[in-house]
Amino acid sequence: MISPCIVGWGHTRFGKHTERSIPSLIEEAVTEALSRAALSPEDIDAIFLGHFNGGFVGQDFSAPLVGLAIPALRTTPACRLENACATGSAAIWAARDSVASGRVRRALVVGVEKMTERTSTEAGEILLRCSFTEEERSTPGGFAGIFARFAQAYFERYGDQSDALAYIAAKNHANGCSNPYAHFQKDLGLAFCKTASERNPYVAGPLKRSDCSPVTDGAAALVIANEARPSASVPAISWLSATQVNDSFPMSTRDLTQFGAARLAWQKGLRDARITLDDLSLVETHDCFTIAELMQYEAMGLCAAGEAARVACDGSTHKEGRLPVNPSGGLKSKGHPIGATGVSMHVMAAMQLSHMAGGMQVAKASRAAVFNMGGSGVANYLSVLQPL
């Protein structure tokens, strides 16, 4: 079987792009990715678009938008993938499989979302459809209310973790200051993140605004190929393992104090890569809400159940710590344009492993993991990456 590798990447800045169209965002990310890969549009055999939509924009059939953005790709086979907040990783998985099979030599993956055309209330209602609506559609607070339920369950079992959540928010905002692609590039400080205020009100349950990733627009792109071109401006990045584990859809069927399927994904992914957590240089993980990152520390094996607050507060996950987590600023600072998120996370990891991450760079980065989670901890994707 062919071993697929990442040979190019591109990324727009995430933020509020009121005057820009989806094709405009796609064009920027794709042009950059093809340039880094030293490829032309004619070299691409297939396109895989990650686009959640769900009503954020009126265009439901979106796979041809890549060909609209780059006219030389208008006849290239294209399809759209969707898997809630892990939509970008679903597109990457499909592209990897097509290259590994030998059917496709070079695949273009694009993740894109425009969310800011909707109000915050409308966005929350759209995102709530990523939950099991038969049981959860009336959850107060929209999708933030879903993760507030995780927070409340965790707090009930292990005590109030609000300070630990504030440490995570402050860390990721500080990291985001070095990320030129981030929606927020401001160090909010620990005191602000700890304190409820008019500028930082409670949104749902114990979650404040500083605990929630922003509604945002943006695009990211990868070129996945069966080999790198010698003329490429970036090194090829390969997968040591690629894992997907699903969990039960209704939250009523799960223990809300843990991400059980995420834990299984991490165990399998590390086992398949034949490494341990100590062999990783960094992790880009899915901090849609700070409680998600806190609980993921336990899922990845950084600590035992109920001990994540210690990890959050002792510096272990800082850029100079035992295992840097979200040196890009994560979704919390960088933004969470649903379809683009998984692709963006892989771009951030590839930049680190290529030692091209600028102010975000983790010293001597040699292996990275990307964990992208869809819905209420249901679709769990883990990539373990290293330079080819």
C-alpha atoms as a printed R data frame, in Angstrom:
    type eleno elety resid chain resno       x      y       z
1   ATOM     1    CA   MET     A     1   0.000  0.000   0.000
2   ATOM     2    CA   ILE     A     2   1.192  3.526  -0.816
3   ATOM     3    CA   SER     A     3   2.015  5.771   2.177
4   ATOM     4    CA   PRO     A     4   0.313  9.144   1.668
5   ATOM     5    CA   CYS     A     5   2.093 12.291   2.806
6   ATOM     6    CA   ILE     A     6   1.347 15.989   3.145
7   ATOM     7    CA   VAL     A     7   3.394 17.857   0.531
8   ATOM     8    CA   GLY     A     8   1.880 21.353   0.695
9   ATOM     9    CA   TRP     A     9  -0.424 23.521   2.755
10  ATOM    10    CA   GLY     A    10  -2.185 26.860   2.747
11  ATOM    11    CA   HIS     A    11  -4.198 28.854   5.281
12  ATOM    12    CA   THR     A    12  -6.179 32.091   5.360
13  ATOM    13    CA   ARG     A    13  -6.387 34.186   8.455
14  ATOM    14    CA   PHE     A    14  -9.396 33.147  10.520
15  ATOM    15    CA   GLY     A    15 -11.797 35.895  11.535
16  ATOM    16    CA   LYS     A    16 -14.784 37.861  10.334
17  ATOM    17    CA   HIS     A    17 -14.522 38.058   6.531
18  ATOM    18    CA   THR     A    18 -17.689 40.016   5.848
19  ATOM    19    CA   GLU     A    19 -16.705 41.176   2.373
20  ATOM    20    CA   ARG     A    20 -15.239 37.872   1.165
21  ATOM    21    CA   SER     A    21 -16.967 34.927  -0.488
22  ATOM    22    CA   ILE     A    22 -16.320 31.237   0.127
23  ATOM    23    CA   PRO     A    23 -14.602 30.887  -3.293
24  ATOM    24    CA   SER     A    24 -12.327 33.797  -2.380
25  ATOM    25    CA   LEU     A    25 -11.235 32.079   0.839
26  ATOM    26    CA   ILE     A    26 -10.745 28.781  -1.012
27  ATOM    27    CA   GLU     A    27  -8.645 30.454  -3.698
28  ATOM    28    CA   GLU     A    28  -6.241 31.945  -1.170
29  ATOM    29    CA   ALA     A    29  -5.682 28.688   0.738
30  ATOM    30    CA   VAL     A    30  -5.429 26.473  -2.358
31  ATOM    31    CA   THR     A    31  -3.075 28.783  -4.257
32  ATOM    32    CA   GLU     A    32  -0.719 28.805  -1.276
33  ATOM    33    CA   ALA     A    33  -0.876 25.014  -0.852
34  ATOM    34    CA   LEU     A    34  -0.166 24.305  -4.536
35  ATOM    35    CA   SER     A    35   2.710 26.781  -4.554
36  ATOM    36    CA   ARG     A    36   4.352 25.138  -1.535
37  ATOM    37    CA   ALA     A    37   3.922 21.712  -3.140
38  ATOM    38    CA   ALA     A    38   5.402 22.992  -6.440
39  ATOM    39    CA   LEU     A    39   2.304 21.745  -8.249
40  ATOM    40    CA   SER     A    40  -0.179 23.262 -10.668
41  ATOM    41    CA   PRO     A    41  -3.948 22.701 -10.612
42  ATOM    42    CA   GLU     A    42  -3.560 20.278 -13.518
43  ATOM    43    CA   ASP     A    43  -1.468 18.000 -11.268
44  ATOM    44    CA   ILE     A    44  -4.420 17.392  -8.918
45  ATOM    45    CA   ASP     A    45  -6.417 14.192  -9.495
46  ATOM    46    CA   ALA     A    46  -9.235 14.681  -6.970
47  ATOM    47    CA   ILE     A    47 -10.663 17.303  -4.615
48  ATOM    48    CA   PHE     A    48 -12.091 16.634  -1.151
49  ATOM    49    CA   LEU     A    49 -13.946 19.565   0.398
50  ATOM    50    CA   GLY     A    50 -14.739 19.749   4.103
51  ATOM    51    CA   HIS     A    51 -17.738 22.059   4.537
52  ATOM    52    CA   PHE     A    52 -20.259 21.663   7.337
53  ATOM    53    CA   ASN     A    53 -22.599 24.562   6.434
54  ATOM    54    CA   GLY     A    54 -25.804 23.440   8.189
55  ATOM    55    CA   GLY     A    55 -27.432 26.702   7.150
56  ATOM    56    CA   PHE     A    56 -24.610 29.184   7.733
57  ATOM    57    CA   VAL     A    57 -24.798 30.033   4.009
58  ATOM    58    CA   GLY     A    58 -27.455 29.303   1.405
59  ATOM    59    CA   GLN     A    59 -25.248 27.209  -0.909
60  ATOM    60    CA   ASP     A    60 -25.758 23.555   0.023
61  ATOM    61    CA   PHE     A    61 -24.026 21.933  -2.983
62  ATOM    62    CA   SER     A    62 -20.506 23.204  -2.352
63  ATOM    63    CA   ALA     A    63 -18.005 20.714  -3.808
64  ATOM    64    CA   PRO     A    64 -17.878 22.618  -7.156
65  ATOM    65    CA   LEU     A    65 -16.922 25.836  -5.347
66  ATOM    66    CA   VAL     A    66 -13.263 24.773  -5.470
67  ATOM    67    CA   GLY     A    67 -13.452 24.661  -9.275
68  ATOM    68    CA   LEU     A    68 -15.203 28.014  -9.237
69  ATOM    69    CA   ALA     A    69 -12.386 29.470  -7.133
70  ATOM    70    CA   ILE     A    70  -9.646 27.901  -9.290
71  ATOM    71    CA   PRO     A    71 -11.022 27.585 -12.866
72  ATOM    72    CA   ALA     A    72  -8.244 25.146 -13.851
73  ATOM    73    CA   LEU     A    73  -9.827 22.679 -11.362
74  ATOM    74    CA   ARG     A    74 -13.364 22.925 -12.748
75  ATOM    75    CA   THR     A    75 -13.295 19.439 -14.362
76  ATOM    76    CA   THR     A    76 -11.393 17.725 -11.514
77  ATOM    77    CA   PRO     A    77 -13.528 15.200  -9.604
78  ATOM    78    CA   ALA     A    78 -14.733 16.808  -6.376
79  ATOM    79    CA   CYS     A    79 -16.836 15.709  -3.441
80  ATOM    80    CA   ARG     A    80 -17.884 17.250  -0.138
81  ATOM    81    CA   LEU     A    81 -17.434 15.571   3.256
82  ATOM    82    CA   GLU     A    82 -19.247 16.438   6.496
83  ATOM    83    CA   ASN     A    83 -18.807 15.072  10.011
84  ATOM    84    CA   ALA     A    84 -19.839 17.882  12.367
85  ATOM    85    CA   CYS     A    85 -16.842 19.634  13.961
86  ATOM    86    CA   ALA     A    86 -14.538 16.925  12.546
87  ATOM    87    CA   THR     A    87 -15.592 17.699   8.963
88  ATOM    88    CA   GLY     A    88 -12.061 18.753   7.968
89  ATOM    89    CA   SER     A    89 -10.568 15.499   9.230
90  ATOM    90    CA   ALA     A    90 -13.246 13.503   7.370
91  ATOM    91    CA   ALA     A    91 -12.088 15.173   4.146
92  ATOM    92    CA   ILE     A    92  -8.451 14.382   4.984
93  ATOM    93    CA   TRP     A    93  -9.305 10.733   5.685
94  ATOM    94    CA   ALA     A    94 -11.073 10.353   2.324
95  ATOM    95    CA   ALA     A    95  -8.132 11.937   0.514
96  ATOM    96    CA   ARG     A    96  -5.613  9.730   2.338
97  ATOM    97    CA   ASP     A    97  -7.562  6.616   1.447
98  ATOM    98    CA   SER     A    98  -7.788  7.598  -2.215
99  ATOM    99    CA   VAL     A    99  -4.020  8.132  -2.391
100 ATOM   100    CA   ALA     A   100  -3.233  4.971  -0.392
101 ATOM   101    CA   SER     A   101  -5.361  2.915  -2.783
102 ATOM   102    CA   GLY     A   102  -3.320  4.064  -5.772
103 ATOM   103    CA   ARG     A   103  -6.396  5.438  -7.534
104 ATOM   104    CA   VAL     A   104  -5.256  9.031  -6.949
105 ATOM   105    CA   ARG     A   105  -1.671 10.318  -7.033
106 ATOM   106    CA   ARG     A   106  -2.317 13.809  -5.681
107 ATOM   107    CA   ALA     A   107  -5.387 14.899  -3.762
108 ATOM   108    CA   LEU     A   108  -6.372 18.407  -2.748
109 ATOM   109    CA   VAL     A   109  -8.112 18.785   0.607
110 ATOM   110    CA   VAL     A   110  -9.911 22.043   1.358
111 ATOM   111    CA   GLY     A   111 -11.705 22.958   4.562
112 ATOM   112    CA   VAL     A   112 -13.851 26.089   4.587
113 ATOM   113    CA   GLU     A   113 -16.636 27.746   6.541
114 ATOM   114    CA   LYS     A   114 -18.338 31.127   6.665
115 ATOM   115    CA   MET     A   115 -20.195 31.415   9.960
116 ATOM   116    CA   THR     A   116 -20.340 35.130  10.724
117 ATOM   117    CA   GLU     A   117 -23.232 35.927   8.392
118 ATOM   118    CA   ARG     A   118 -25.476 34.533  11.142
119 ATOM   119    CA   THR     A   119 -26.129 36.053  14.549
120 ATOM   120    CA   SER     A   120 -24.644 34.409  17.620
121 ATOM   121    CA   THR     A   121 -28.063 32.975  18.491
122 ATOM   122    CA   GLU     A   122 -28.554 31.585  14.991
123 ATOM   123    CA   ALA     A   123 -25.036 30.129  14.986
124 ATOM   124    CA   GLY     A   124 -25.702 28.410  18.314
125 ATOM   125    CA   GLU     A   125 -28.913 26.882  16.980
126 ATOM   126    CA   ILE     A   126 -27.150 25.622  13.835
127 ATOM   127    CA   LEU     A   127 -24.320 24.098  15.854
128 ATOM   128    CA   LEU     A   128 -26.804 22.456  18.218
129 ATOM   129    CA   ARG     A   129 -27.755 20.217  15.279
130 ATOM   130    CA   CYS     A   130 -24.333 18.583  15.767
131 ATOM   131    CA   SER     A   131 -25.860 16.971  18.856
132 ATOM   132    CA   PHE     A   132 -28.471 14.200  18.978
133 ATOM   133    CA   THR     A   133 -31.418 16.487  18.355
134 ATOM   134    CA   GLU     A   134 -34.063 13.935  19.321
135 ATOM   135    CA   GLU     A   135 -32.906 14.314  22.930
136 ATOM   136    CA   GLU     A   136 -30.757 17.450  23.007
137 ATOM   137    CA   ARG     A   137 -32.359 20.048  20.716
138 ATOM   138    CA   SER     A   138 -33.826 21.967  23.681
139 ATOM   139    CA   THR     A   139 -30.490 22.306  25.513
140 ATOM   140    CA   PRO     A   140 -30.228 25.907  26.834
141 ATOM   141    CA   GLY     A   141 -27.293 27.909  25.500
142 ATOM   142    CA   GLY     A   142 -27.032 26.259  22.094
143 ATOM   143    CA   PHE     A   143 -23.946 24.113  21.529
144 ATOM   144    CA   ALA     A   144 -22.210 25.803  24.465
145 ATOM   145    CA   GLY     A   145 -24.981 24.247  26.554
146 ATOM   146    CA   ILE     A   146 -23.911 20.784  25.379
147 ATOM   147    CA   PHE     A   147 -20.384 21.281  26.711
148 ATOM   148    CA   ALA     A   148 -21.749 22.980  29.820
149 ATOM   149    CA   ARG     A   149 -23.340 19.616  30.591
150 ATOM   150    CA   PHE     A   150 -19.902 17.964  30.398
151 ATOM   151    CA   ALA     A   151 -18.514 20.685  32.662
152 ATOM   152    CA   GLN     A   152 -21.312 20.333  35.196
153 ATOM   153    CA   ALA     A   153 -20.952 16.544  35.320
154 ATOM   154    CA   TYR     A   154 -17.170 16.807  35.694
155 ATOM   155    CA   PHE     A   155 -17.456 19.495  38.388
156 ATOM   156    CA   GLU     A   156 -19.991 17.427  40.321
157 ATOM   157    CA   ARG     A   157 -17.621 14.466  40.411
158 ATOM   158    CA   TYR     A   158 -14.251 16.201  40.847
159 ATOM   159    CA   GLY     A   159 -15.052 19.658  42.232
160 ATOM   160    CA   ASP     A   160 -15.167 23.117  40.714
161 ATOM   161    CA   GLN     A   161 -12.569 23.308  37.929
162 ATOM   162    CA   SER     A   162 -13.204 26.924  36.895
163 ATOM   163    CA   ASP     A   163  -9.649 28.027  37.646
164 ATOM   164    CA   ALA     A   164  -8.236 25.186  35.533
165 ATOM   165    CA   LEU     A   165 -10.463 26.228  32.632
166 ATOM   166    CA   ALA     A   166  -9.178 29.786  33.003
167 ATOM   167    CA   TYR     A   167  -5.570 28.551  32.860
168 ATOM   168    CA   ILE     A   168  -6.359 26.761  29.579
169 ATOM   169    CA   ALA     A   169  -8.046 29.828  28.095
170 ATOM   170    CA   ALA     A   170  -5.181 32.104  29.137
171 ATOM   171    CA   LYS     A   171  -2.547 29.694  27.765
172 ATOM   172    CA   ASN     A   172  -4.239 29.398  24.401
173 ATOM   173    CA   HIS     A   173  -4.818 33.123  24.034
174 ATOM   174    CA   ALA     A   174  -1.167 33.774  24.898
175 ATOM   175    CA   ASN     A   175  -0.120 31.225  22.269
176 ATOM   176    CA   GLY     A   176  -2.456 32.775  19.713
177 ATOM   177    CA   CYS     A   177  -0.521 36.054  19.903
178 ATOM   178    CA   SER     A   178   2.229 34.333  17.867
179 ATOM   179    CA   ASN     A   179  -0.141 32.870  15.264
180 ATOM   180    CA   PRO     A   180  -0.585 35.162  12.232
181 ATOM   181    CA   TYR     A   181  -3.659 33.138  11.171
182 ATOM   182    CA   ALA     A   182  -5.515 33.416  14.498
183 ATOM   183    CA   HIS     A   183  -8.859 35.160  14.900
184 ATOM   184    CA   PHE     A   184  -7.751 36.485  18.297
185 ATOM   185    CA   GLN     A   185  -4.163 37.656  18.741
186 ATOM   186    CA   LYS     A   186  -4.530 39.139  22.208
187 ATOM   187    CA   ASP     A   187  -3.232 37.828  25.526
188 ATOM   188    CA   LEU     A   188  -6.317 38.047  27.748
189 ATOM   189    CA   GLY     A   189  -4.451 37.156  30.925
190 ATOM   190    CA   LEU     A   190  -5.389 34.710  33.649
191 ATOM   191    CA   ALA     A   191  -7.274 37.214  35.816
192 ATOM   192    CA   PHE     A   192  -9.647 38.122  32.978
193 ATOM   193    CA   CYS     A   193 -10.327 34.472  32.146
194 ATOM   194    CA   LYS     A   194 -10.978 33.653  35.814
195 ATOM   195    CA   THR     A   195 -13.453 36.444  36.392
196 ATOM   196    CA   ALA     A   196 -17.032 36.748  35.175
197 ATOM   197    CA   SER     A   197 -17.711 40.296  34.019
198 ATOM   198    CA   GLU     A   198 -19.679 42.335  31.531
199 ATOM   199    CA   ARG     A   199 -16.993 41.577  28.940
200 ATOM   200    CA   ASN     A   200 -16.713 37.949  30.042
201 ATOM   201    CA   PRO     A   201 -20.222 36.818  31.011
202 ATOM   202    CA   TYR     A   202 -21.428 33.303  31.688
203 ATOM   203    CA   VAL     A   203 -22.666 31.740  28.446
204 ATOM   204    CA   ALA     A   204 -23.961 28.365  29.637
205 ATOM   205    CA   GLY     A   205 -23.622 26.658  33.007
206 ATOM   206    CA   PRO     A   206 -20.117 27.304  34.387
207 ATOM   207    CA   LEU     A   207 -18.713 28.275  30.966
208 ATOM   208    CA   LYS     A   208 -17.865 31.931  30.421
209 ATOM   209    CA   ARG     A   209 -17.270 33.615  27.085
210 ATOM   210    CA   SER     A   210 -13.530 33.080  27.592
211 ATOM   211    CA   ASP     A   211 -14.218 29.331  27.691
212 ATOM   212    CA   CYS     A   212 -15.775 29.278  24.195
213 ATOM   213    CA   SER     A   213 -14.131 29.274  20.761
214 ATOM   214    CA   PRO     A   214 -15.332 32.086  18.483
215 ATOM   215    CA   VAL     A   215 -17.694 31.943  15.528
216 ATOM   216    CA   THR     A   216 -15.399 32.656  12.595
217 ATOM   217    CA   ASP     A   217 -14.723 32.400   8.861
218 ATOM   218    CA   GLY     A   218 -11.741 30.902   7.073
219 ATOM   219    CA   ALA     A   219 -10.199 28.231   4.888
220 ATOM   220    CA   ALA     A   220  -7.243 25.865   4.967
221 ATOM   221    CA   ALA     A   221  -5.863 23.443   2.370
222 ATOM   222    CA   LEU     A   222  -3.540 20.448   2.136
223 ATOM   223    CA   VAL     A   223  -2.041 18.583  -0.787
224 ATOM   224    CA   ILE     A   224  -1.782 14.861  -0.013
225 ATOM   225    CA   ALA     A   225   0.313 12.839  -2.451
226 ATOM   226    CA   ASN     A   226   2.051  9.519  -3.006
227 ATOM   227    CA   GLU     A   227   5.426 11.289  -3.057
228 ATOM   228    CA   ALA     A   228   6.946 14.732  -2.642
229 ATOM   229    CA   ARG     A   229   8.378 16.786  -5.482
230 ATOM   230    CA   PRO     A   230  12.068 17.695  -5.068
231 ATOM   231    CA   SER     A   231  11.186 21.268  -6.007
232 ATOM   232    CA   ALA     A   232   8.613 21.639  -3.180
233 ATOM   233    CA   SER     A   233   9.371 24.442  -0.723
234 ATOM   234    CA   VAL     A   234   8.345 22.378   2.298
235 ATOM   235    CA   PRO     A   235   9.333 18.908   3.519
236 ATOM   236    CA   ALA     A   236   6.853 16.048   3.205
237 ATOM   237    CA   ILE     A   237   4.998 15.054   6.379
238 ATOM   238    CA   SER     A   238   3.881 11.452   6.843
239 ATOM   239    CA   TRP     A   239   1.385  9.639   9.057
240 ATOM   240    CA   LEU     A   240   2.670  7.220  11.675
241 ATOM   241    CA   SER     A   241  -0.961  6.352  12.377
242 ATOM   242    CA   ALA     A   242  -4.459  7.521  11.527
243 ATOM   243    CA   THR     A   243  -7.345  6.574  13.787
244 ATOM   244    CA   GLN     A   244 -11.075  7.174  13.958
245 ATOM   245    CA   VAL     A   245 -13.248  5.991  16.849
246 ATOM   246    CA   ASN     A   246 -16.938  6.833  17.246
247 ATOM   247    CA   ASP     A   247 -18.945  7.023  20.438
248 ATOM   248    CA   SER     A   248 -22.643  6.562  21.138
249 ATOM   249    CA   PHE     A   249 -24.629  9.516  19.794
250 ATOM   250    CA   PRO     A   250 -27.079 10.291  22.659
251 ATOM   251    CA   MET     A   251 -25.374 11.888  25.635
252 ATOM   252    CA   SER     A   252 -27.829 10.058  27.884
253 ATOM   253    CA   THR     A   253 -26.008  6.797  27.088
254 ATOM   254    CA   ARG     A   254 -22.542  8.010  28.142
255 ATOM   255    CA   ASP     A   255 -20.545  8.940  31.233
256 ATOM   256    CA   LEU     A   256 -20.242 12.709  30.778
257 ATOM   257    CA   THR     A   257 -17.188 12.960  33.031
258 ATOM   258    CA   GLN     A   258 -14.974 11.418  30.354
259 ATOM   259    CA   PHE     A   259 -14.481 11.189  26.581
260 ATOM   260    CA   GLY     A   260 -14.441  7.413  26.314
261 ATOM   261    CA   ALA     A   261 -14.058  7.150  22.543
262 ATOM   262    CA   ALA     A   262 -11.344  9.809  22.536
263 ATOM   263    CA   ARG     A   263  -9.408  7.701  25.043
264 ATOM   264    CA   LEU     A   264  -9.756  4.662  22.776
265 ATOM   265    CA   ALA     A   265  -8.600  6.710  19.766
266 ATOM   266    CA   TRP     A   266  -5.493  7.839  21.637
267 ATOM   267    CA   GLN     A   267  -4.694  4.334  22.844
268 ATOM   268    CA   LYS     A   268  -5.061  2.839  19.372
269 ATOM   269    CA   GLY     A   269  -3.303  5.702  17.599
270 ATOM   270    CA   LEU     A   270  -0.240  5.572  19.837
271 ATOM   271    CA   ARG     A   271  -0.153  1.785  19.662
272 ATOM   272    CA   ASP     A   272  -0.371  1.792  15.862
273 ATOM   273    CA   ALA     A   273   2.382  4.417  15.686
274 ATOM   274    CA   ARG     A   274   4.503  2.296  18.052
275 ATOM   275    CA   ILE     A   275   5.217  5.236  20.316
276 ATOM   276    CA   THR     A   276   4.162  6.562  23.700
277 ATOM   277    CA   LEU     A   277   2.871 10.001  24.649
278 ATOM   278    CA   ASP     A   278   6.410 10.890  25.768
279 ATOM   279    CA   ASP     A   279   7.599 10.525  22.164
280 ATOM   280    CA   LEU     A   280   5.407 13.428  20.999
281 ATOM   281    CA   SER     A   281   6.745 16.957  20.682
282 ATOM   282    CA   LEU     A   282   3.329 18.637  20.665
283 ATOM   283    CA   VAL     A   283  -0.409 18.141  20.315
284 ATOM   284    CA   GLU     A   284  -2.971 20.213  18.438
285 ATOM   285    CA   THR     A   285  -6.246 19.276  20.111
286 ATOM   286    CA   HIS     A   286  -9.913 20.187  19.783
287 ATOM   287    CA   ASP     A   287 -10.558 22.880  22.400
288 ATOM   288    CA   CYS     A   288 -13.928 24.032  21.108
289 ATOM   289    CA   PHE     A   289 -14.548 24.789  24.793
290 ATOM   290    CA   THR     A   290 -11.957 24.804  27.557
291 ATOM   291    CA   ILE     A   291 -13.677 21.877  29.274
292 ATOM   292    CA   ALA     A   292 -12.994 19.833  26.135
293 ATOM   293    CA   GLU     A   293  -9.239 20.413  26.375
294 ATOM   294    CA   LEU     A   294  -9.299 19.697  30.122
295 ATOM   295    CA   MET     A   295 -11.033 16.342  29.642
296 ATOM   296    CA   GLN     A   296  -8.815 15.495  26.664
297 ATOM   297    CA   TYR     A   297  -5.744 15.642  28.930
298 ATOM   298    CA   GLU     A   298  -7.157 12.561  30.624
299 ATOM   299    CA   ALA     A   299  -8.194 10.942  27.333
300 ATOM   300    CA   MET     A   300  -4.692 11.274  25.887
301 ATOM   301    CA   GLY     A   301  -3.132  9.814  29.022
302 ATOM   302    CA   LEU     A   302  -1.394 12.893  30.446
303 ATOM   303    CA   CYS     A   303  -2.992 12.162  33.824
304 ATOM   304    CA   ALA     A   304  -5.479  9.941  35.607
305 ATOM   305    CA   ALA     A   305  -9.199 10.668  35.847
306 ATOM   306    CA   GLY     A   306  -9.926 13.750  37.913
307 ATOM   307    CA   GLU     A   307  -6.339 15.056  37.783
308 ATOM   308    CA   ALA     A   308  -6.536 17.224  34.668
309 ATOM   309    CA   ALA     A   309  -6.665 20.451  36.692
310 ATOM   310    CA   ARG     A   310  -3.145 19.815  37.938
311 ATOM   311    CA   VAL     A   311  -1.911 19.449  34.354
312 ATOM   312    CA   ALA     A   312  -3.747 22.601  33.299
313 ATOM   313    CA   CYS     A   313  -2.229 24.680  36.082
314 ATOM   314    CA   ASP     A   314   1.352 23.405  36.454
315 ATOM   315    CA   GLY     A   315   2.690 24.402  33.034
316 ATOM   316    CA   SER     A   316   2.902 20.867  31.632
317 ATOM   317    CA   THR     A   317   1.005 21.851  28.468
318 ATOM   318    CA   HIS     A   318   2.724 25.201  27.879
319 ATOM   319    CA   LYS     A   319   5.024 25.598  24.886
320 ATOM   320    CA   GLU     A   320   8.068 24.852  27.070
321 ATOM   321    CA   GLY     A   321   6.299 22.168  29.137
322 ATOM   322    CA   ARG     A   322   6.291 18.379  29.147
323 ATOM   323    CA   LEU     A   323   3.853 18.211  26.222
324 ATOM   324    CA   PRO     A   324   2.903 21.494  24.526
325 ATOM   325    CA   VAL     A   325  -0.819 21.483  23.742
326 ATOM   326    CA   ASN     A   326  -2.195 23.936  21.175
327 ATOM   327    CA   PRO     A   327   0.906 26.054  20.593
328 ATOM   328    CA   SER     A   328  -1.129 27.574  17.737
329 ATOM   329    CA   GLY     A   329  -3.628 28.970  20.246
330 ATOM   330    CA   GLY     A   330  -6.042 26.165  19.452
331 ATOM   331    CA   LEU     A   331  -9.639 26.687  18.403
332 ATOM   332    CA   LYS     A   332 -10.048 28.967  21.402
333 ATOM   333    CA   SER     A   333  -7.768 31.655  19.970
334 ATOM   334    CA   LYS     A   334  -7.341 30.649  16.319
335 ATOM   335    CA   GLY     A   335 -11.078 30.190  15.742
336 ATOM   336    CA   HIS     A   336 -13.321 27.282  14.818
337 ATOM   337    CA   PRO     A   337 -14.710 27.604  11.271
338 ATOM   338    CA   ILE     A   338 -16.233 24.124  11.387
339 ATOM   339    CA   GLY     A   339 -15.288 22.714   7.966
340 ATOM   340    CA   ALA     A   340 -11.804 24.226   8.077
341 ATOM   341    CA   THR     A   341 -10.873 23.241  11.623
342 ATOM   342    CA   GLY     A   342  -9.461 19.732  11.105
343 ATOM   343    CA   VAL     A   343  -7.517 20.853   8.034
344 ATOM   344    CA   SER     A   344  -6.155 23.879   9.897
345 ATOM   345    CA   MET     A   345  -4.983 21.689  12.778
346 ATOM   346    CA   HIS     A   346  -3.020 19.494  10.358
347 ATOM   347    CA   VAL     A   347  -1.513 22.611   8.751
348 ATOM   348    CA   MET     A   348  -0.377 23.843  12.179
349 ATOM   349    CA   ALA     A   349   1.234 20.468  12.939
350 ATOM   350    CA   ALA     A   350   2.938 20.352   9.530
351 ATOM   351    CA   MET     A   351   4.364 23.833  10.107
352 ATOM   352    CA   GLN     A   352   5.770 22.718  13.460
353 ATOM   353    CA   LEU     A   353   7.352 19.561  12.038
354 ATOM   354    CA   SER     A   354   8.867 21.584   9.189
355 ATOM   355    CA   HIS     A   355  10.248 24.115  11.703
356 ATOM   356    CA   MET     A   356   8.371 26.842   9.844
357 ATOM   357    CA   ALA     A   357   6.013 27.873  12.664
358 ATOM   358    CA   GLY     A   358   7.690 31.188  13.493
359 ATOM   359    CA   GLY     A   359   6.781 32.457  16.946
360 ATOM   360    CA   MET     A   360   4.633 29.360  17.530
361 ATOM   361    CA   GLN     A   361   7.576 27.003  17.028
362 ATOM   362    CA   VAL     A   362   8.148 24.263  19.585
363 ATOM   363    CA   ALA     A   363  11.858 23.572  19.934
364 ATOM   364    CA   LYS     A   364  13.118 20.417  18.225
365 ATOM   365    CA   ALA     A   365   9.612 19.338  17.144
366 ATOM   366    CA   SER     A   366   9.881 15.884  15.584
367 ATOM   367    CA   ARG     A   367   6.485 14.238  16.114
368 ATOM   368    CA   ALA     A   368   3.025 15.752  16.489
369 ATOM   369    CA   ALA     A   369  -0.484 14.521  17.153
370 ATOM   370    CA   VAL     A   370  -3.695 16.111  15.911
371 ATOM   371    CA   PHE     A   371  -6.952 15.289  17.686
372 ATOM   372    CA   ASN     A   372 -10.164 16.545  16.048
373 ATOM   373    CA   MET     A   373 -13.531 15.807  17.646
374 ATOM   374    CA   GLY     A   374 -16.969 15.998  16.012
375 ATOM   375    CA   GLY     A   375 -20.204 16.713  17.848
376 ATOM   376    CA   SER     A   376 -20.479 16.003  21.564
377 ATOM   377    CA   GLY     A   377 -17.382 13.809  21.613
378 ATOM   378    CA   VAL     A   378 -18.871 11.425  19.034
379 ATOM   379    CA   ALA     A   379 -16.547 11.429  15.987
380 ATOM   380    CA   ASN     A   380 -12.915 11.231  17.143
381 ATOM   381    CA   TYR     A   381  -9.989 11.488  14.703
382 ATOM   382    CA   LEU     A   382  -6.331 11.186  15.682
383 ATOM   383    CA   SER     A   383  -3.328 11.707  13.390
384 ATOM   384    CA   VAL     A   384   0.234 10.990  14.531
385 ATOM   385    CA   LEU     A   385   2.623 12.785  12.171
386 ATOM   386    CA   GLN     A   386   6.351 13.102  11.549
387 ATOM   387    CA   PRO     A   387   8.568 14.314   8.707
388 ATOM   388    CA   LEU     A   388   8.950 11.743   5.925
